[in-house]
Amino acid sequence: MKKIYADGTAEAEFLADLKKRSGETNKKVEEVVKGIIEDVKENGDDAVKNYTLKFDGSLPEYYEVPRDVINDALTEADQDFVNALLNAQANIADFHQKQVEQSFIAPKENGVILGQRIRGLERVGLYVPGGTAAYPSSVLMNAIPAKIAGVKEIIMVTPPLKDGTPNKDILVAAAICGVDRVFLAGGAQAIAALAYGTGEIPKCDKIVGPGNIYVATAKKLLYGVVDIDMIAGPSEILVIADETANPKFAAADLMSQAEHDVLASAIMVTTCEEIADRTLEEINRQKEELSRKNIIDKSLEDYGAVIIAENREKAVRLANEIAPEHLEVLMKDPMELIGALDNAGSVFLGHWSSEPLGDYYAGPNHVLPTSGTARFFSPLGVASFTKRSSYIYYTQDALREAKDDIVLIAEREGLTAHANAIKVRFED
């Protein structure tokens, strides 16, 4: 893990290299995905099932998971696990309920009525990875805000396990969140099925959920045919710390993201070199006990760094420049920095707000902008699953009062038919 002294050049070079890790879209992957999309668009469910056979080795017992199988997964599950998910669900729902926007109507004294109508999307597709990357927490984080937004139907797709069955933990989460239908299909073919619809998988208005490079590429290529949540890059965490930080905590939190992927980024910016050195020691000690040590080693070697900043203000500036997915503040009086930390997906304040708290339990969404896009993107939320329409009602007198201004602007733009549409209403 690199140790860098922030002098204006060294950290800039590191951050420039960091930005290259996502790289350009893999052209070979893109060509493969384009072929899969076209095949599914033309051949529907047959194409999806053929790809399942090709990539997963066999066809599952059923294409759509029967409702009784989903219900049985919940009733047969370990009760402690169910309770943990229910507690997380309550926190996530409580937080997202506060995001609900209201439609409004704004009548004016001259008879004009303006307004905005907000409603949930008709149908949303939720992609959930299978195998070792099967995360029930992702089901909660995607399905709960969708339900609160008023989405009428959630269609989940997830690859079957090697024995052709669904991952039961995923089904438990789906049952708890009220997912309406579950199909055993994965990869780019499942994304294409959700985007275009097949004989059995319904066409969706939006697709959300994480996936591998083929899934991410399919979502990117199909954006416009269907809405998507975001183009997700490798996971990342930035910890800013001062002399009050606990190196044991900082090391553990950095590795909690490094274990995701060899492309994951874990960075510390600290005003205290002693904390930097002790954190590096803690990483070396703790990682020996972790199951994904090899991934952590590669991630930290290639994309990890400890940056020494001269003061708190410099640390904050670097944080805003990096615009991380997850930002931990292990500093004295962390609440004072809320207004200064402008670019981050989710901010974790204080020594006891460990990043996994946000991944699983606290309430804010864990679907967050990556690769510096927190400068302009926001976390997934209720608004991600809604659409808005504005409406306008004018009386004759109100339009007469506004007509000269409208005609003037329209004619200045050379759009005489626009101007005419107003003028004709007042001709004798």
C-alpha positions in Angstrom: 0.0 0.0 0.0 1.6 3.3 -1.1 2.5 6.0 1.3 2.3 9.4 -0.3 3.1 12.9 1.0 0.6 15.4 -0.4 2.7 18.0 -2.1 0.4 18.9 -5.0 2.2 16.5 -7.4 2.6 13.1 -5.8 -1.1 12.7 -4.9 -2.2 14.1 -8.2 -0.2 11.5 -10.1 -1.7 8.7 -7.9 -5.3 10.0 -8.4 -4.7 10.2 -12.2 -3.6 6.6 -12.3 -6.6 5.7 -10.1 -9.0 7.1 -12.6 -7.6 4.8 -15.3 -8.6 1.6 -13.4 -12.1 1.6 -14.8 -10.7 2.2 -18.2 -12.5 2.2 -21.5 -15.3 -0.2 -22.1 -13.8 -3.6 -23.0 -14.4 -3.8 -26.8 -14.4 -7.6 -26.8 -17.0 -7.7 -24.0 -19.1 -5.1 -25.8 -19.2 -7.1 -29.0 -20.2 -10.2 -27.2 -22.9 -8.4 -25.3 -24.3 -6.7 -28.4 -24.7 -10.2 -29.9 -26.5 -11.5 -26.8 -28.8 -8.5 -26.8 -29.8 -8.9 -30.5 -30.4 -12.6 -30.0 -32.7 -12.1 -27.0 -34.5 -9.2 -28.8 -35.2 -11.6 -31.7 -35.6 -14.9 -30.0 -36.9 -14.1 -26.5 -37.0 -16.8 -23.9 -35.4 -19.4 -26.1 -32.3 -17.3 -26.4 -32.3 -16.6 -22.6 -32.5 -20.3 -21.8 -29.9 -21.2 -24.4 -27.4 -18.8 -22.7 -28.3 -20.2 -19.3 -27.4 -23.7 -20.6 -24.2 -22.4 -22.3 -22.9 -20.4 -19.3 -24.4 -22.2 -16.3 -24.1 -25.8 -17.6 -27.7 -26.8 -17.3 -31.2 -25.5 -17.3 -32.9 -25.0 -13.9 -35.9 -27.0 -12.9 -38.1 -23.9 -13.5 -37.7 -20.6 -15.3 -39.9 -18.6 -13.1 -39.6 -19.5 -9.4 -43.0 -20.6 -8.1 -44.5 -18.5 -5.4 -44.6 -21.4 -2.9 -40.9 -21.9 -3.4 -40.3 -18.3 -2.5 -42.6 -18.5 0.5 -41.0 -21.8 1.7 -37.6 -20.2 1.6 -38.8 -17.6 4.1 -40.5 -20.0 6.4 -37.6 -22.5 6.4 -34.9 -19.9 6.8 -32.8 -19.5 9.9 -34.8 -17.3 12.2 -31.8 -15.2 13.3 -31.1 -14.4 9.7 -34.7 -13.5 9.0 -34.8 -11.3 12.0 -31.6 -9.5 11.0 -33.1 -8.8 7.5 -36.3 -7.6 9.1 -34.4 -5.2 11.3 -32.5 -3.9 8.3 -35.7 -3.6 6.3 -37.3 -1.5 9.0 -34.3 0.9 9.1 -34.1 1.1 5.3 -37.8 1.7 5.0 -37.8 4.4 7.7 -35.0 6.3 6.0 -36.4 6.1 2.5 -40.0 7.0 3.6 -38.6 10.4 4.4 -37.6 10.8 0.7 -41.1 10.6 -0.6 -42.0 13.7 -2.7 -45.5 15.0 -2.9 -47.4 16.0 -6.0 -48.6 19.6 -5.8 -51.2 21.9 -7.3 -50.6 25.7 -7.4 -53.7 27.8 -8.3 -53.2 31.5 -9.0 -55.6 34.4 -8.5 -56.0 34.9 -12.2 -57.4 31.4 -12.7 -54.2 29.8 -13.8 -53.6 26.3 -12.3 -50.1 24.8 -12.4 -49.0 21.5 -10.8 -46.8 18.5 -10.8 -47.9 14.9 -10.5 -45.4 12.3 -9.1 -46.0 8.6 -9.3 -44.1 5.3 -9.3 -42.9 3.5 -12.4 -45.1 0.8 -13.7 -42.6 -2.1 -13.6 -38.9 -2.3 -12.5 -36.4 -5.1 -13.1 -34.0 -6.0 -10.3 -30.8 -7.9 -11.2 -29.3 -9.9 -8.4 -26.0 -11.7 -8.9 -25.8 -15.4 -8.0 -23.1 -17.7 -6.7 -20.5 -16.2 -4.3 -21.6 -12.7 -5.1 -25.2 -13.2 -4.0 -26.1 -10.4 -1.7 -29.5 -10.4 0.0 -28.7 -6.8 1.2 -28.9 -5.6 -2.5 -32.4 -7.0 -2.8 -33.4 -4.9 0.2 -31.6 -1.7 -1.0 -33.2 -1.9 -4.4 -36.7 -3.3 -3.7 -37.6 -1.2 -0.6 -37.3 2.3 -2.1 -39.1 1.0 -5.3 -42.0 -0.2 -3.2 -42.1 3.1 -1.3 -42.1 5.0 -4.6 -45.2 3.1 -5.7 -43.7 0.8 -8.3 -46.5 -1.5 -9.2 -44.4 -4.6 -10.1 -40.9 -5.7 -9.3 -39.4 -8.4 -11.5 -36.2 -10.0 -10.2 -33.8 -12.0 -12.3 -31.0 -14.0 -10.7 -28.7 -16.8 -12.1 -29.4 -20.3 -10.8 -26.9 -22.1 -8.6 -24.9 -24.9 -10.2 -27.5 -27.4 -9.2 -30.2 -25.4 -11.0 -31.9 -24.1 -7.8 -32.2 -20.5 -6.7 -30.1 -19.0 -3.9 -32.4 -19.3 -0.9 -31.0 -16.3 0.9 -31.9 -14.2 -2.1 -35.4 -15.7 -2.1 -35.8 -14.8 1.6 -34.9 -11.2 0.9 -37.3 -11.2 -2.1 -40.1 -12.5 0.1 -39.5 -10.0 2.8 -39.4 -7.1 0.4 -42.5 -8.1 -1.6 -40.7 -8.8 -5.0 -43.5 -9.9 -7.3 -41.9 -12.4 -9.6 -38.5 -14.1 -9.8 -36.8 -15.6 -12.8 -33.7 -17.8 -12.9 -31.7 -16.1 -15.6 -28.5 -14.1 -15.3 -25.9 -12.2 -17.3 -26.4 -9.9 -20.2 -29.2 -12.1 -21.5 -31.3 -11.4 -18.4 -30.7 -7.6 -18.8 -31.8 -7.8 -22.4 -34.9 -9.8 -21.4 -35.9 -7.1 -18.9 -35.3 -4.3 -21.4 -37.3 -5.8 -24.3 -39.6 -8.3 -22.7 -39.9 -11.9 -23.8 -42.8 -14.3 -23.9 -42.5 -14.8 -20.1 -40.2 -12.1 -18.7 -42.1 -8.8 -18.8 -40.7 -5.6 -20.3 -39.5 -3.2 -17.6 -39.3 0.6 -17.4 -36.1 0.6 -15.4 -33.3 -2.0 -14.5 -31.4 -1.7 -11.2 -28.9 -3.9 -9.4 -25.2 -4.9 -9.5 -23.6 -7.3 -11.8 -20.3 -8.3 -13.5 -18.8 -6.6 -16.6 -21.2 -8.3 -19.0 -24.2 -7.1 -16.9 -22.8 -3.6 -16.6 -22.1 -3.4 -20.3 -25.6 -4.6 -21.2 -27.1 -2.0 -18.9 -25.0 0.7 -20.5 -25.8 -0.4 -24.1 -29.6 -0.6 -23.3 -29.8 2.7 -21.6 -32.4 4.6 -23.6 -34.4 1.5 -24.4 -34.8 1.3 -20.7 -33.7 3.4 -17.7 -31.0 2.1 -15.4 -29.8 3.0 -12.0 -26.2 3.9 -12.9 -23.0 2.5 -14.5 -21.3 1.1 -11.4 -17.5 0.9 -11.2 -15.3 -0.9 -8.7 -16.0 -0.3 -5.1 -14.1 2.4 -3.2 -13.6 3.8 0.2 -11.8 6.9 1.4 -11.0 7.4 5.1 -10.0 10.8 6.3 -8.4 10.7 9.7 -6.6 12.8 12.3 -4.6 12.0 15.4 -7.8 10.9 17.2 -8.4 8.0 14.8 -8.1 4.4 15.9 -5.7 2.6 13.5 -7.3 -0.7 14.2 -10.7 0.7 13.0 -9.2 2.5 10.0 -7.4 -0.6 8.8 -10.5 -2.8 9.2 -12.7 -0.4 7.3 -10.2 0.0 4.4 -10.1 -3.7 4.0 -13.8 -4.1 4.1 -13.9 -2.5 0.7 -10.6 -3.9 -0.7 -12.0 -7.4 -0.3 -14.7 -6.8 -2.9 -12.5 -6.9 -6.0 -8.9 -6.6 -7.1 -10.0 -3.3 -8.8 -11.4 -1.9 -5.5 -9.8 1.2 -4.2 -9.1 1.9 -0.5 -7.4 5.2 0.4 -6.6 7.0 3.6 -5.9 10.7 3.9 -4.6 11.6 7.3 -3.1 14.6 8.9 -1.1 12.4 11.3 1.9 10.3 10.0 1.9 8.2 13.1 -1.7 7.2 12.4 -0.7 6.4 8.8 2.1 4.1 9.9 0.1 2.3 12.6 -2.8 1.8 10.2 -0.4 0.1 7.7 0.8 -2.1 10.5 -2.8 -3.0 11.4 -3.6 -3.9 7.8 -0.7 -6.3 7.7 -1.8 -7.9 11.0 -5.5 -8.2 10.4 -5.4 -9.3 6.8 -3.8 -12.6 7.8 -7.0 -13.7 9.4 -9.3 -12.8 6.5 -10.6 -15.2 3.9 -10.2 -12.9 1.0 -6.6 -11.9 1.8 -5.3 -12.4 -1.7 -7.9 -10.0 -3.2 -7.2 -7.5 -0.4 -3.4 -7.7 -1.1 -3.9 -7.1 -4.8 -6.4 -4.3 -4.4 -4.3 -2.4 -1.8 -1.1 -2.9 -3.8 -2.5 -1.6 -7.1 -5.1 1.0 -5.9 -4.6 1.6 -2.2 -2.7 4.5 -0.7 -2.1 6.4 2.6 -1.8 10.1 1.8 -0.3 12.4 4.4 -2.0 15.8 4.3 -0.7 18.9 6.1 -4.0 19.9 7.7 -7.7 19.2 8.0 -8.6 21.6 5.2 -6.3 19.9 2.8 -7.7 16.5 3.7 -11.2 17.8 3.0 -10.1 19.2 -0.4 -8.7 15.9 -1.4 -11.8 14.1 -0.3 -13.9 16.4 -2.6 -11.5 15.9 -5.4 -11.6 12.1 -5.1 -15.4 12.1 -4.7 -15.5 8.6 -3.3 -18.4 6.1 -3.1 -17.9 5.7 0.7 -16.3 8.4 2.8 -15.4 7.8 6.5 -14.5 10.7 8.8 -12.4 9.4 11.7 -11.7 12.9 13.1 -12.4 15.0 16.1 -15.8 16.7 15.8 -16.8 15.0 12.5 -20.2 16.6 12.4 -18.6 20.0 11.8 -17.5 18.7 8.4 -20.9 17.8 7.0 -21.3 21.1 5.1 -17.7 20.9 3.7 -17.8 17.3 2.3 -19.7 18.0 -1.0 -18.6 15.0 -3.1 -19.4 11.6 -1.7 -21.9 8.9 -2.2 -22.4 8.2 1.6 -20.6 9.8 4.5 -19.8 7.9 7.7 -19.2 10.2 10.6 -17.2 9.3 13.7 -15.3 6.3 15.0 -18.4 4.0 15.4 -19.9 4.5 12.0 -18.1 1.7 10.2 -18.8 1.4 6.4 -20.5 -2.0 6.7 -23.2 -0.3 8.8 -24.3 1.4 5.6 -23.9 -1.7 3.5 -26.4 -3.6 5.5 -28.3 -1.9 8.2 -28.4 1.8 9.0 -31.0 2.9 6.4 -29.4 5.0 3.7 -29.0 3.2 0.4 -25.8 1.3 -0.4 -26.2 1.7 -4.2 -23.9 4.6 -4.6 -22.0 6.5 -7.4 -18.5 5.4 -8.0 -15.4 6.4 -10.0 -15.7 10.1 -9.0 -19.3 10.4 -10.2 -20.4 11.5 -6.8 -19.6 15.0 -8.1 -22.9 14.8 -10.0 -24.7 11.6 -9.3 -26.7 10.7 -6.1 -27.4 7.4 -4.3 -30.3 5.3 -5.3 -33.5 6.4 -3.6 -37.2 6.8 -3.8 -36.9 9.4 -6.5 -35.0 6.9 -8.7 -38.2 5.0 -9.1 -40.6 7.8 -9.8 -41.5 9.9 -12.8 -43.0 13.5 -12.9 -45.4 15.2 -15.1 -46.2 18.9 -14.9 -49.6 20.3 -15.9 -50.9 23.7 -17.0 -54.4 25.2 -17.1 -54.9 28.8 -18.3 -58.1 30.8 -18.7 -58.7 33.0 -21.7 -58.0 36.1 -19.7 -54.8 34.8 -18.3 -53.6 33.8 -21.8 -54.5 37.2 -23.2 -52.3 38.8 -20.5 -49.4 36.6 -21.4 -49.8 36.4 -25.2 -47.6 39.4 -26.3 -44.6 38.0 -24.4 -45.1 34.5 -25.8 -45.4 35.8 -29.4 -42.4 38.0 -29.0 -40.2 35.2 -27.8 -41.5 32.7 -30.4 -40.9 35.1 -33.3 -37.5 36.0 -32.0 -36.7 32.3 -32.2 -38.1 32.1 -35.7 -40.9 29.7 -34.7 -43.8 31.4 -36.3 -46.1 28.5 -35.9 -45.6 28.7 -32.2 -46.5 32.4 -32.3 -49.5 31.6 -34.5 -50.9 29.0 -32.1 -51.3 31.9 -29.6 -52.4 34.6 -32.0 -55.3 32.5 -33.6 -57.0 32.3 -30.2 -57.6 36.1 -30.2 -58.5 36.7 -33.8 -62.0 38.1 -34.5 
